[in-house]
Amino acid sequence: MKDYLVKATAFEGMIRAYAASTTGLVEEARRRHDTWATTSAAIGRTLTITAMMGAMLKGEDSITVKVEGDGPIGAIITDGNAKGHVRGYVKNPHVDFDLNEKGKLDVSRAVGKQGRVSVIKDLGLKDYFTGEVPIISGEISEDFTYYFVTSEQIPSAVGAGVLVNPDHTILSAGGFIVQVMPGANDNIVSRLEESISNIPPISTLIREGNSPEQILERLFGEGEVKFHEKLPVEFRCKCSKERIANAIIGLGNEEIQSMIDEDHGAKASCHFCNETYQFTEKELEELKQ
């Protein structure tokens, strides 16, 4: 199944929902950053949620998400846009633990239970929208549920999961975000809470071959969901050799000459995608203004 997400409403517009299959996205992040199993689950959940939050935007708007806990993996930084393009990295990719008492990857231990989740939205306006909440569990999904309720005042349920193969490749990944719109009655909210509490882990549903549409139908019941849009999701970075070249130009001729004299070239890597760009002495000479 190729990665994609769906936008939907349920119960005659009383509920807004997103669901995504992101196995390929998370595997690409794992491959690029060589993340170990527990770290893969942490960044994978964050990338999945970022993809769905990006789908809430329009046009050229973009979003940057930071999960900065006191655990050993350090900060997770991701960004996404309304086109389904997502990228991200984690400070310490080589962190892994034994399974926790529930038999699951111990994401909370890796992320930490103290810290903050921050969301920065670039909506093409003069100022950015910034929301920030404390980490409440380090499990990622619960932390973003708290973010939506506290920072955006939208009653929400967020679920994201990642299953990892013994060789550390990604077996399955996906997620959902369900939001209650103003005017929804208590009966609908109660039904929703019961459905969410009874649904199997999202990564298990993806592994079993369920599509994002089927996941939402399982949550709300067949015939209750109206699907509005289907959007491909992929790991795609904004970096390029041209962008790096412009950054080098910004250092000034003296610094460029120093690169030529001392290093006989230059090498730069992108944090987000781990791509490395090389510049020869000749290329550096051509960058001097």
C-alpha positions as CSV (number, residue, x, y, z in Angstrom):
1,M,0.0,0.0,0.0
2,K,1.5,3.4,-1.0
3,D,1.4,6.0,1.8
4,Y,-1.5,8.4,1.8
5,L,-3.9,10.1,4.1
6,V,-7.6,10.8,3.9
7,K,-9.6,13.8,5.1
8,A,-13.2,13.0,6.3
9,T,-16.1,14.0,8.4
10,A,-18.6,11.9,10.3
11,F,-22.0,12.2,12.0
12,E,-23.1,14.9,9.5
13,G,-20.1,17.1,10.1
14,M,-20.0,16.9,13.8
15,I,-16.6,15.1,13.7
16,R,-13.6,15.9,11.6
17,A,-11.1,13.1,11.0
18,Y,-7.8,12.3,9.3
19,A,-6.2,8.9,8.9
20,A,-2.9,8.0,7.3
21,S,-0.8,5.0,6.2
22,T,2.9,6.0,6.6
23,T,5.0,2.9,6.5
24,G,7.1,4.1,3.6
25,L,7.5,7.5,5.1
26,V,8.8,6.2,8.4
27,E,11.0,3.6,6.7
28,E,12.6,6.4,4.6
29,A,13.3,8.3,7.7
30,R,14.8,5.2,9.4
31,R,17.0,4.5,6.3
32,R,18.3,8.1,6.1
33,H,19.0,8.5,9.8
34,D,19.8,4.9,10.7
35,T,17.4,5.0,13.7
36,W,17.2,2.1,16.1
37,A,13.8,0.5,16.9
38,T,12.6,2.7,19.8
39,T,13.8,5.9,18.2
40,S,12.1,4.8,14.9
41,A,8.8,4.5,16.8
42,A,9.3,8.0,18.4
43,I,10.1,9.8,15.2
44,G,7.7,7.7,13.2
45,R,4.8,8.7,15.4
46,T,5.8,12.3,15.2
47,L,6.2,12.3,11.4
48,T,2.8,10.6,11.0
49,I,1.1,13.2,13.1
50,T,3.0,16.0,11.4
51,A,1.7,14.7,8.0
52,M,-1.9,14.9,9.2
53,M,-1.4,18.3,10.8
54,G,0.1,19.5,7.5
55,A,-3.1,18.3,5.7
56,M,-5.1,20.7,7.9
57,L,-3.2,23.6,6.1
58,K,-3.8,25.2,2.7
59,G,-1.7,26.3,-0.3
60,E,1.9,27.0,0.6
61,D,1.4,27.0,4.4
62,S,3.7,24.8,6.4
63,I,4.2,23.5,9.9
64,T,7.2,22.7,12.1
65,V,6.9,20.4,15.1
66,K,9.4,20.0,18.0
67,V,9.2,17.4,20.7
68,E,11.9,18.3,23.2
69,G,11.9,15.8,26.1
70,D,14.5,14.9,28.7
71,G,15.0,11.4,27.4
72,P,18.1,10.1,25.7
73,I,17.0,10.6,22.1
74,G,16.9,14.4,22.5
75,A,14.8,16.6,20.3
76,I,12.6,15.4,17.5
77,I,12.1,18.0,14.8
78,T,9.7,17.5,11.9
79,D,8.0,19.7,9.3
80,G,5.3,19.2,6.8
81,N,3.0,21.0,4.4
82,A,-0.4,20.9,2.8
83,K,0.9,18.8,-0.1
84,G,1.8,15.7,2.0
85,H,5.5,16.4,2.0
86,V,7.1,15.6,5.4
87,R,10.7,15.4,6.7
88,G,12.3,15.2,10.1
89,Y,15.2,14.1,12.2
90,V,16.1,13.2,15.8
91,K,19.1,14.3,17.7
92,N,20.3,10.9,18.9
93,P,19.1,8.1,16.4
94,H,20.9,5.3,18.2
95,V,18.7,4.7,21.2
96,D,16.8,1.5,21.9
97,F,15.4,-0.3,24.9
98,D,13.8,-3.6,25.8
99,L,10.0,-3.7,25.4
100,N,8.0,-2.1,28.2
101,E,5.7,-3.8,30.6
102,K,2.9,-3.8,27.9
103,G,5.2,-5.5,25.4
104,K,5.6,-2.4,23.3
105,L,8.5,-0.2,22.3
106,D,9.4,2.1,25.2
107,V,8.9,5.4,23.5
108,S,8.1,7.3,26.7
109,R,11.5,6.3,28.2
110,A,13.3,7.4,25.0
111,V,11.5,10.7,24.7
112,G,11.2,11.5,28.4
113,K,8.3,12.7,30.5
114,Q,9.5,16.2,31.1
115,G,9.8,18.8,28.3
116,R,7.6,20.4,25.8
117,V,5.8,20.0,22.5
118,S,5.8,23.1,20.2
119,V,4.0,23.7,16.9
120,I,4.9,26.6,14.6
121,K,2.6,27.3,11.7
122,D,3.7,29.4,8.8
123,L,0.4,30.6,7.3
124,G,2.0,33.1,5.0
125,L,1.2,36.0,7.4
126,K,3.6,38.5,9.0
127,D,3.7,36.5,12.2
128,Y,3.8,32.8,12.8
129,F,1.3,30.9,14.9
130,T,3.1,29.2,17.8
131,G,1.6,26.8,20.3
132,E,3.4,25.1,23.1
133,V,2.4,22.6,25.8
134,P,4.3,20.4,28.3
135,I,5.0,16.8,27.5
136,I,2.5,14.7,29.6
137,S,3.6,11.2,28.9
138,G,6.3,11.0,26.2
139,E,4.2,8.6,24.2
140,I,3.7,11.2,21.4
141,S,0.0,10.5,20.6
142,E,-1.1,11.5,24.1
143,D,1.0,14.6,24.0
144,F,-0.5,15.8,20.8
145,T,-4.0,15.0,22.1
146,Y,-3.2,17.3,25.0
147,Y,-1.7,19.9,22.5
148,F,-4.9,20.1,20.5
149,V,-7.2,20.4,23.6
150,T,-5.0,22.9,25.4
151,S,-3.4,25.0,22.7
152,E,-6.0,25.0,19.9
153,Q,-9.0,24.4,22.1
154,I,-10.2,21.5,19.9
155,P,-11.3,18.3,21.7
156,S,-9.3,15.7,19.9
157,A,-8.1,12.1,19.9
158,V,-4.7,11.3,18.3
159,G,-3.4,7.9,17.6
160,A,-0.1,7.0,15.9
161,G,1.9,3.8,15.9
162,V,4.9,2.1,14.4
163,L,5.8,-1.6,14.3
164,V,9.5,-2.5,13.7
165,N,10.9,-5.7,12.2
166,P,13.7,-7.6,13.9
167,D,16.2,-6.1,11.4
168,H,15.0,-2.6,12.5
169,T,13.2,-1.9,9.2
170,I,9.6,-0.6,9.5
171,L,6.9,-3.2,9.3
172,S,3.9,-0.8,9.5
173,A,3.1,2.7,10.5
174,G,0.0,4.9,10.5
175,G,-2.2,7.2,12.5
176,F,-5.4,9.1,13.0
177,I,-6.6,12.4,14.3
178,V,-10.3,12.8,15.3
179,Q,-11.7,16.2,16.3
180,V,-15.0,17.1,17.8
181,M,-16.6,20.2,16.1
182,P,-18.7,22.7,18.0
183,G,-22.3,21.6,18.4
184,A,-21.6,17.9,18.7
185,N,-23.9,16.2,21.2
186,D,-22.8,14.2,24.2
187,N,-24.1,10.9,22.6
188,I,-21.8,11.3,19.6
189,V,-18.9,12.1,21.9
190,S,-19.6,9.0,24.1
191,R,-19.8,6.7,21.0
192,L,-16.6,8.1,19.7
193,E,-14.8,7.6,23.1
194,E,-16.0,4.0,23.2
195,S,-14.9,3.3,19.6
196,I,-11.4,4.8,20.2
197,S,-10.9,2.8,23.4
198,N,-11.8,-0.5,21.7
199,I,-10.0,-0.1,18.4
200,P,-6.8,-2.2,18.0
201,P,-3.4,-0.4,17.8
202,I,-3.3,1.6,14.5
203,S,0.0,0.0,13.5
204,T,-1.6,-3.4,13.9
205,L,-4.5,-2.4,11.7
206,I,-2.1,-1.1,9.0
207,R,-0.1,-4.4,9.2
208,E,-3.3,-6.4,8.7
209,G,-3.9,-4.4,5.4
210,N,-6.5,-1.9,6.6
211,S,-6.6,1.2,4.5
212,P,-7.0,4.7,6.1
213,E,-10.6,4.6,4.9
214,Q,-11.3,1.3,6.6
215,I,-9.7,2.5,9.8
216,L,-12.1,5.5,9.9
217,E,-15.1,3.3,9.0
218,R,-14.1,1.0,11.9
219,L,-14.0,4.0,14.2
220,F,-17.3,5.5,13.2
221,G,-19.3,2.7,11.5
222,E,-19.9,2.1,7.8
223,G,-22.2,4.7,6.3
224,E,-21.3,7.3,8.9
225,V,-18.1,8.6,7.2
226,K,-17.9,11.1,4.3
227,F,-14.5,11.2,2.6
228,H,-13.4,14.5,1.2
229,E,-9.9,14.2,-0.1
230,K,-7.1,11.6,-0.5
231,L,-3.5,12.9,-0.4
232,P,-0.2,11.1,-1.1
233,V,2.3,11.3,1.7
234,E,6.1,11.1,1.3
235,F,9.4,12.0,2.9
236,R,10.6,14.9,0.9
237,C,13.2,17.5,1.9
238,K,13.5,21.1,0.8
239,C,17.3,21.0,0.6
240,S,19.3,21.2,-2.6
241,K,22.9,22.0,-3.6
242,E,21.7,25.4,-4.8
243,R,20.3,26.2,-1.3
244,I,23.6,25.1,0.3
245,A,25.5,27.2,-2.2
246,N,23.5,30.2,-1.3
247,A,24.2,29.6,2.4
248,I,27.9,29.4,1.6
249,I,27.7,32.7,-0.4
250,G,26.2,34.2,2.7
251,L,29.4,33.4,4.7
252,G,31.3,35.9,2.6
253,N,34.4,35.7,0.4
254,E,36.9,35.6,3.3
255,E,35.3,32.4,4.7
256,I,35.0,30.8,1.3
257,Q,38.7,31.5,0.6
258,S,39.5,29.9,3.9
259,M,37.6,26.7,2.8
260,I,39.6,26.7,-0.4
261,D,43.0,27.2,1.3
262,E,42.5,25.0,4.4
263,D,40.1,22.3,3.3
264,H,40.4,22.4,-0.5
265,G,36.7,22.1,-0.8
266,A,33.6,22.0,1.4
267,K,31.1,19.4,2.5
268,A,27.7,20.1,4.1
269,S,25.0,17.8,5.3
270,C,21.3,18.5,5.8
271,H,20.0,17.7,9.3
272,F,16.5,16.8,8.0
273,C,17.4,14.3,5.3
274,N,21.1,13.5,6.0
275,E,22.0,14.2,2.4
276,T,25.6,15.4,1.9
277,Y,26.6,18.0,-0.6
278,Q,30.3,18.3,-1.8
279,F,31.8,21.5,-3.3
280,T,35.2,21.4,-5.1
281,E,37.7,24.2,-5.0
282,K,36.6,25.4,-8.4
283,E,32.9,25.4,-7.3
284,L,33.8,27.5,-4.3
285,E,35.8,30.0,-6.4
286,E,32.7,30.4,-8.5
287,L,30.6,31.3,-5.4
288,K,32.8,34.2,-4.5
289,Q,31.1,37.5,-5.1
